[in-house]
Amino acid sequence: MLGIGASVARVGRPWRHHAMARRRVVTTTTIPNRLPLVDMSALMDPSSSKATRQPALDAMRRACHEFGFFTIPASVLPPGLLTKVYTRADEFNALPVPVKQKYHVRNVPNARGWTPLHEEPSYEPGVVSHMEGFDVAGELPPSYLDDDQGLGPNVWPLELPGFRDDVMALYEATSVVSNALFEGFAEMLELPRHTFRDFNTIEAQAFMRLLTYPPQDASSASTLVDAKHVGIAAHTDFECFTIIHQVTPTLFLPRRLQRYAVSWGWYSLTPCAWCWVE
């Protein structure tokens, strides 16, 4: 399984839904056929009128109220770019482990680079994250590290010449979408359009993660092993919102079992031609 997640910009204090940090009720529901889809075209047009943007804003509000997430067309990104980046991720994953070790996050001062299999935080006791990933963020000079250990340059695999250009192209394209979403969320809340966008500067810590969830060895699998080794355990992202694209099942997003109750289950989502925003 391979997915791309862009966790977008901490604006002010990192946001966390504390109720979501509690143990979830393990109840799953397949997402309805009618997905909460938001047409981004008007939101991404700087010259659009408020009246033109209003249908998208209304769709965002309904989706956030009813589901807590929505989908956007992947066509907001340059054609073929996602395919290129998935290919680059596969190429990196295929490198020998000693080569990938050169780009280990522990060797990089600002948490960029490779996270090996099983080294991702488990988020819940008694489980192991069965995933590996490669993290990038905004490309800034090393001098930025003096003020903030989350900023500065990325680390790039020298063995893959096309990796940097394609991955950063997706990062920049996703940033354009993110800014449109920031403006949309502001207007959805009846605030001036630029309210959140003004905080999303080059120093915003917006990370993009290329995550791979390798299949587990069926020959050694057991109920105990399956319960311990998960793709990644239940957790709450701490950025303002997260944009997700993936090519294989399954993604689980939280759903409230009862309105106004601190009781949660899961929507089981399947891959589609859209990106998820949650």
Buried (B, 14 or more C-beta within 10 A) or exposed (E): BBBBBBBBBBBEEEEEEEEBEEEBEEEEEEBEEEBBBBEBBBBBEEEEEEEEBEEBBEBBBEBBEEBBBBBBBBEBBEEEBBEBBBEBBEBBBEBEEEBBEBBBBEEBBBBBBBBBBEBBEBBBEEBBBBBBBBBBBBBBEEEBBEEEEBBBBBBBBEBBEEBBEBBBBBBEBBBEBBBBBBBBBBBBEEEEBEBBBEBBEEBBBBBBBBBBBEEBEEEEEEEEEEEEBBBBBBEBBEBBBBBBBBEEEBBBBBBBBEEEEEEBBBBBBEBBEBBBBB
